[in-house]
Amino acid sequence: MKPKVYVTRRLPSKRAMDLLFKYLDVDLREEEVPPSKDEMITHLEDKDALLCLLTDKVDAETIRSAPKLKVISTYSVGYDHIDVEEATARGIYVTNTPGVLTEAVADLTWALILAITRRIVEADRCVRTPGCWRVGWAPDFMLGTELNGKTLGIIGLGRIGTAVARRAKGFGMNIIYYSVTRKENLEKELGAKYVPLKELLKEADIVSIHVPLTKETYHMIKEEELRLMKPTAYLVNTARGAVVDTNALVRALKEGWIRGAALDVFEQEPLPADHPLTKLKNVVLVPHIGSATYETRAKMADMAVDNLLSVLAGKRPPNLVNPEVLKIRPLEKVKMIELEE
């Protein structure tokens, strides 16, 4: 009998889906919206594995309701939607998909930087609105901000932050960064300077956020931090919405504490169409599409499935979030399948 897996959404990779059906008894959820908590609990009662998305809340109660569960593979880099502590205590392996989306998210970060500093979305809307574009060219029409010679402040110099910094060199920008640990090995390569967070906020013309959501980073950027920024500065967030205090950001944009913001992530997703952010001209909003390329999403699917199958085959998965679980339930006690070489 094959091990049972609950897959909360169809994955955009034929290889990934074929592997799942080859080795496992698959309970595939075809709906687009995330499953409710009750639905998750019902489907996990007899499952050995879960393949979920970042929109699927896997809390302690859900985990406790799945006595046979041995692995949770999330189709995402972030895993703040999973109670990793509870999973670990119950000997459940948690895996994620880091690395493969680095370049895609860095590309989108720069798309947002260019969009907000050169007012691309606002300009596009103007062309489409009767009466807005009245003169072919005018000296003070749709003025934006040049990047050459400006300072980019990166909060979190991990994989994605580093990729963003590499692109900044091509725009002739000065790079400063703040990270929990200083990355002296990267400073020479990137021409980047480490500064404390408050100094970064004061100096940067563009602040780009690249930290995971943790207890320490929740509302890391709130009113106090936003008021430190230049009135000509921009905030860009492609990390997690809750790193920024949304209410404080709305005030900052309305009252001119900063010039603008560009956001791919929000505290509430989907963002309601009538949210105060949607009424502002000095903000660019996109619907959490940082990794949304054909290439990246397929690689993420393959990685998520490889992680899951590795655990069930008694092998250490390529991307293990909670290595301490190895002491609680060794891999030889998890092994349920034999993978073909």
Secondary structure, DSSP 8 states (H G I E B T S, - for coil): ---EEEESS--S-HHHHHHHHHHSEEEE---SS---HHHHHHHHTT-SEEEE-TTS-B-HHHHHT-TT--EEEESSS--TTB-HHHHHHTT-EEE---STTHHHHHHHHHHHHHHHHTTHHHHHHHHHSTTT--SS--TTTT-----TT-EEEEE--SHHHHHHHHHHHHTT-EEEEE-SS--HHHHHHHTEEE--HHHHHHH-SEEEE-----TTTTT-B-HHHHHHS-TT-EEEE-S-GGGB-HHHHHHHHHHTSSSEEEES--SSSS--TTSGGGG-SSEEE--S-TT-SHHHHHHHHHHHHHHHHHHHTTS--SSBS-TTHHHHS-GGGT-------
